[in-house]
Amino acid sequence: MIHYKLYHSVSDLPNTWDELLVDDIFLKTPFLKALEDSSPSNITTHFLSVFVSERLVGIATIQRVEMYVDDVFRKTSHQFFKRCGKILISKIVKGNALIVGNLMHTGQHGLYFDASSLSQDAFLNCIAEGLKELTSSVKQNHGKKIRIIAYKDYFENDPIHDSTSFFRRHNLYKAKVQPNMIFDVHPDWKSPEDYVSAFNKKYRRRYKTARKKCTDIHCKELSLEDVNTYSKTLYELYENVSDNAGVNSFKLHQNHFYSLKFQLQDTFKVFGYFLNDDLVGFYTLIRNHNTLETYFLGYKQDLQHPYQMYLNMLFDMVFYGISNQYKTVIFARTAMEIKSSVGAQPHPMNIYLKHTNNIIANTVLKLVVKYANPIRDWEERHPFGVSQ
């Protein structure tokens, strides 16, 4: 007999949760505990287990997201778009959403099931039932109506696309979102020097120029104690970058970086950039088996251009991936052109979503998706090709 159970705290998860053969740190309890302890104020994560008889065979994370204008549109947003956005958000999106997956990180980090024990459609049916239960619970306990349901983020070759009948039956439509920028480490690159040598002349010059500009800044890894000491500065630097995103669906908890470092220890890496002993930038990495996941970063805006801080951070992330023999470095979405200039390539992604009000056509919701997560025109760079 196939059945599911919902949980609202990591401490209540079945003991067998971490025993499932899923190679994704984002679905393991240390990360989920860190997230629970330091989640954005508008995100609550729930957990769903699927059982065959009493054996755990599938898991999912579902996030309830409270979306309001001040959270989504930051102070740096263009005023015209902010006004238009307020109208769209207030009439269509404003309120609560249920997201199958992790809204805070690009990629499919919300689902796993044992395909030898149950079918994908049976697994998805359990998730759909869980979403119904959560919808009723949110209405009953918080007086809020779930307006949007979404499943995120799936590469074009993900097996989930085989379940078209399931998504059609539940009125979920498929929408393309910004691609995930992924850097593949060439097997011949045994050191960062090998990587730099592979650049064509144009991009080798750019690399040398960027490195020369940041000679006064030194980078060092931060310990748990360091992260605690610099906690306020780390958050302020993160805000500098986050607030300039214009459209964003959450803001991190002030304790988020410390919480992740505390729970994940060496699996979560924090690197700080110092100028005259002042912390002026940082980036974070999550070691996810043979994949290196880039996470949040921050820097002082007035130092970004003269020191080319962002570009140098990208180089340092690549260097770490090569030096530690990772197969891929996940750069996520946004800033796609500059990420492609260090060798990352775009991998298209899709989501499935619907509005729970049948009066609001999916075509209208598509406009909101395009507005909040536009597929921008950009020029892909080819640093290893022939110089142009």
C-alpha positions in Angstrom: 0.0 0.0 0.0 1.4 3.4 -1.0 0.8 6.3 1.4 2.4 9.6 2.4 3.0 11.5 5.6 3.6 15.2 6.1 6.1 16.6 8.6 6.5 20.2 9.8 9.9 19.9 11.5 13.2 18.2 10.7 13.2 16.6 14.2 10.0 14.7 13.3 11.4 13.1 10.1 11.7 9.3 10.0 15.1 7.8 10.9 15.4 6.3 7.5 15.2 9.7 5.7 19.0 10.0 5.3 19.3 6.3 4.4 17.8 6.8 1.0 20.3 6.6 -1.9 20.1 10.3 -2.9 23.3 12.1 -3.7 22.0 15.6 -2.9 23.1 17.4 0.2 20.1 19.7 -0.1 17.8 16.8 0.8 19.8 15.6 3.8 18.8 16.5 7.3 21.9 18.7 8.2 21.1 21.1 5.4 17.3 20.9 6.1 18.0 21.6 9.8 20.2 24.6 9.0 17.4 25.9 6.7 14.8 25.4 9.3 16.8 27.3 11.9 17.6 30.2 9.6 14.9 30.3 7.0 13.8 33.6 5.4 10.8 35.1 7.4 8.4 34.5 4.5 9.4 30.8 3.8 8.3 27.8 5.8 9.6 24.3 4.7 7.5 21.2 5.1 8.6 17.6 4.4 6.7 14.8 2.7 7.6 11.1 2.9 6.2 8.4 0.7 5.9 4.8 1.9 5.2 1.5 0.4 3.8 -0.4 3.3 6.0 0.9 6.1 9.2 1.3 3.9 10.3 4.8 3.0 10.7 5.0 -0.8 10.4 8.8 -1.6 10.8 12.2 -0.1 10.0 15.8 -1.1 10.4 19.3 0.4 7.5 21.7 0.0 8.0 25.4 0.8 5.1 27.7 1.8 6.1 31.1 0.5 4.4 34.3 1.6 4.9 36.8 -1.3 4.3 40.4 -0.7 5.5 43.5 -2.5 8.2 44.7 -0.1 9.8 41.3 -0.1 9.7 40.8 -3.8 10.6 44.3 -5.1 13.6 45.8 -3.5 14.5 49.4 -2.9 16.6 49.5 -6.0 13.9 48.4 -8.4 13.0 50.6 -11.3 10.0 52.7 -10.2 8.0 52.1 -13.3 8.4 48.4 -13.1 7.8 48.5 -9.4 4.4 50.2 -9.9 3.5 47.7 -12.6 4.8 44.9 -10.5 2.7 45.9 -7.5 -0.4 45.7 -9.6 0.5 42.3 -10.9 1.6 40.9 -7.6 -1.5 42.3 -5.7 -4.0 40.9 -8.2 -2.4 37.6 -9.1 0.6 36.5 -7.0 0.2 38.3 -3.7 -0.4 35.8 -0.9 0.8 32.3 -0.4 2.4 29.8 -2.7 3.5 26.2 -2.3 6.7 25.3 -4.0 7.9 21.7 -4.5 11.6 22.2 -4.2 14.0 24.8 -2.7 13.2 28.4 -3.8 16.5 29.6 -2.4 18.7 27.6 -4.7 18.7 26.9 -8.5 18.1 23.3 -9.4 16.0 20.3 -8.6 16.6 19.9 -4.9 13.1 18.9 -3.8 12.4 15.4 -4.9 13.7 11.8 -4.7 12.0 8.5 -5.1 13.1 4.9 -5.5 12.0 4.1 -9.1 12.3 0.3 -8.4 9.6 0.6 -5.7 7.0 2.8 -7.2 6.2 4.7 -10.4 6.9 8.4 -10.9 3.2 9.1 -11.4 2.4 7.3 -8.1 5.0 9.4 -6.3 3.7 12.6 -7.8 0.1 11.7 -6.9 1.2 11.4 -3.3 2.8 14.9 -3.5 -0.4 16.3 -5.0 -2.4 14.8 -2.1 0.2 16.4 0.3 -0.3 19.8 -1.4 -4.0 19.5 -0.9 -3.6 18.8 2.8 -1.1 21.7 3.2 -3.5 24.0 1.3 -6.3 23.1 3.7 -4.0 23.4 6.7 -2.7 26.9 5.7 -6.3 28.1 5.2 -7.5 26.6 8.5 -4.5 27.6 10.7 -3.4 30.9 9.1 -6.5 32.1 7.2 -4.5 32.3 4.0 -5.4 30.9 0.6 -2.8 29.2 -1.5 -2.7 31.1 -4.8 0.1 29.4 -6.7 1.5 25.9 -6.8 4.8 25.2 -8.5 7.3 22.4 -9.1 10.9 23.7 -9.7 13.6 23.4 -11.4 14.0 20.7 -14.0 16.5 20.2 -16.8 15.1 19.4 -20.2 16.2 15.8 -19.9 14.7 15.3 -16.4 12.4 12.2 -16.3 9.7 14.3 -14.6 8.7 15.5 -18.1 7.5 12.0 -18.9 4.6 12.6 -16.5 2.8 15.0 -18.8 -0.6 13.4 -18.1 -0.1 14.1 -14.4 0.7 17.8 -14.9 -2.2 18.1 -17.4 -4.6 16.5 -15.0 -3.6 19.0 -12.3 -3.7 22.0 -14.6 0.0 22.7 -14.2 1.6 24.3 -17.2 5.3 24.1 -18.2 7.3 27.3 -18.3 10.9 28.0 -19.3 13.0 29.9 -16.8 16.5 31.3 -16.9 19.1 28.6 -17.5 21.4 27.1 -14.9 25.0 28.1 -15.7 27.2 25.0 -15.2 31.0 24.8 -15.5 32.3 21.4 -16.5 35.8 20.6 -15.3 37.9 19.3 -18.2 39.5 15.9 -17.2 42.9 17.2 -18.4 42.8 20.1 -16.0 44.8 19.0 -13.0 45.5 22.5 -11.7 44.2 26.0 -12.0 47.2 26.7 -14.3 46.0 24.1 -16.7 42.6 25.9 -16.8 44.2 29.4 -17.4 46.4 27.9 -20.1 43.3 26.7 -22.0 42.1 30.3 -22.4 42.4 32.0 -25.8 44.6 35.1 -25.9 41.7 37.5 -25.4 40.4 35.8 -22.2 43.9 35.1 -20.8 44.5 38.9 -21.0 41.2 39.5 -19.2 42.2 37.0 -16.5 45.6 38.7 -16.0 44.0 42.1 -15.8 41.4 41.0 -13.3 44.0 39.3 -11.1 46.3 42.4 -11.2 43.4 44.6 -10.1 42.8 42.7 -6.9 46.4 42.3 -5.7 45.7 44.4 -2.6 42.8 42.1 -1.6 43.6 38.8 0.1 41.2 35.9 0.4 41.0 33.4 3.2 38.6 30.7 4.3 36.5 31.6 7.4 36.1 29.1 10.3 32.9 28.7 12.2 34.2 31.2 14.8 35.1 33.6 12.0 31.6 33.4 10.5 30.2 34.2 13.9 32.6 37.1 14.4 31.9 38.6 11.0 28.2 37.6 11.0 26.8 41.2 10.8 29.3 42.2 8.0 28.6 39.1 6.0 24.9 39.9 6.1 25.4 43.5 5.1 27.6 42.5 2.1 25.0 39.9 1.1 22.3 42.6 1.3 24.4 44.9 -1.0 24.1 42.4 -3.8 20.6 41.0 -3.0 18.9 44.4 -2.9 20.3 45.2 -6.3 18.7 42.1 -7.8 15.5 44.2 -8.3 13.1 41.3 -8.1 13.6 38.7 -5.4 11.2 36.4 -3.6 12.9 36.3 -0.2 15.6 37.8 2.0 17.9 35.5 4.0 17.8 35.3 7.8 20.6 37.2 9.4 21.9 34.0 11.0 21.7 31.9 7.8 25.5 31.6 7.1 26.3 30.7 10.6 23.6 28.2 10.8 24.8 26.5 7.6 28.4 26.5 8.8 27.3 25.1 12.2 25.3 22.2 10.7 27.3 21.4 7.6 30.8 22.1 9.0 33.4 21.4 6.2 30.7 20.8 3.6 29.9 24.5 3.7 32.7 26.8 2.8 32.9 30.5 3.4 35.7 32.6 1.9 36.3 36.2 2.9 38.0 39.0 1.0 39.9 41.5 3.1 41.3 44.9 2.2 43.4 46.5 5.0 42.0 43.9 7.4 38.4 44.9 6.6 36.0 42.2 5.3 34.9 43.7 1.9 33.5 40.6 0.2 32.8 36.9 0.5 31.4 33.9 -1.4 30.1 30.6 -0.2 30.3 27.0 -1.6 28.5 23.8 -0.8 30.3 20.5 -1.5 27.6 18.3 -3.0 29.3 15.0 -3.6 31.1 15.3 -7.0 29.4 18.7 -7.7 30.5 22.0 -6.3 27.5 24.3 -5.7 28.1 28.1 -5.6 25.8 29.7 -3.0 25.3 33.3 -1.8 27.9 36.0 -2.0 28.4 39.7 -1.2 30.7 42.6 -1.7 31.0 46.4 -1.2 29.5 48.0 -4.3 32.1 50.8 -4.5 34.9 48.2 -4.7 33.3 45.9 -7.2 34.5 47.8 -10.4 38.0 48.9 -9.4 38.9 45.5 -8.0 36.7 43.4 -10.4 35.6 41.6 -7.3 32.8 39.5 -8.8 34.9 38.2 -11.7 37.7 37.3 -9.3 35.3 35.5 -7.1 34.2 33.4 -10.2 37.8 32.6 -10.9 38.4 31.5 -7.3 35.3 29.3 -7.4 36.6 27.6 -10.5 40.0 27.2 -9.0 38.5 25.5 -5.9 36.5 23.2 -8.1 39.6 22.2 -10.2 42.0 21.9 -7.3 39.5 19.6 -5.4 38.7 17.5 -8.4 35.0 18.2 -8.8 33.3 17.3 -12.0 31.1 20.3 -12.2 30.7 23.7 -10.7 27.1 24.9 -10.5 27.0 28.7 -10.9 23.1 28.9 -11.0 21.2 31.5 -12.9 21.7 35.3 -13.2 24.8 37.2 -14.5 24.9 34.6 -17.3 27.2 36.5 -19.6 30.1 37.0 -17.1 29.7 33.4 -15.9 30.1 32.2 -19.5 33.2 34.3 -19.7 34.9 32.0 -17.2 33.7 28.9 -19.0 30.2 28.1 -17.6 27.6 27.0 -20.1 23.8 27.5 -20.0 21.5 24.5 -19.4 17.8 25.3 -20.0 15.4 24.7 -17.1 11.6 24.4 -16.7 9.1 24.7 -13.9 5.5 23.6 -13.7 3.0 25.9 -12.0 -0.6 27.0 -11.8 -2.9 29.5 -10.2 -5.5 28.0 -7.9 -8.1 30.5 -9.1 -9.5 29.1 -12.3 -10.8 32.5 -13.4 -7.2 33.6 -13.8 -6.0 32.1 -17.0 -2.6 30.5 -17.1 -1.7 32.9 -19.9 -1.9 35.7 -17.4 0.3 33.8 -15.0 2.8 33.3 -17.7 3.2 37.0 -18.0 4.0 37.2 -14.3 6.6 34.5 -14.6 8.2 36.3 -17.5 8.2 39.5 -15.5 9.6 38.0 -12.3 12.1 35.7 -14.0 12.7 37.1 -17.6 14.6 35.1 -20.2 17.0 37.9 -21.0 18.9 38.2 -24.3 22.6 37.8 -23.6 25.7 37.0 -25.5 27.3 33.7 -24.6 31.1 34.0 -24.3 33.5 31.3 -25.5 36.8 31.7 -23.6 38.3 28.5 -24.9 37.5 29.1 -28.5 39.4 31.1 -31.2 40.0 34.7 -30.2 37.7 37.1 -32.0 
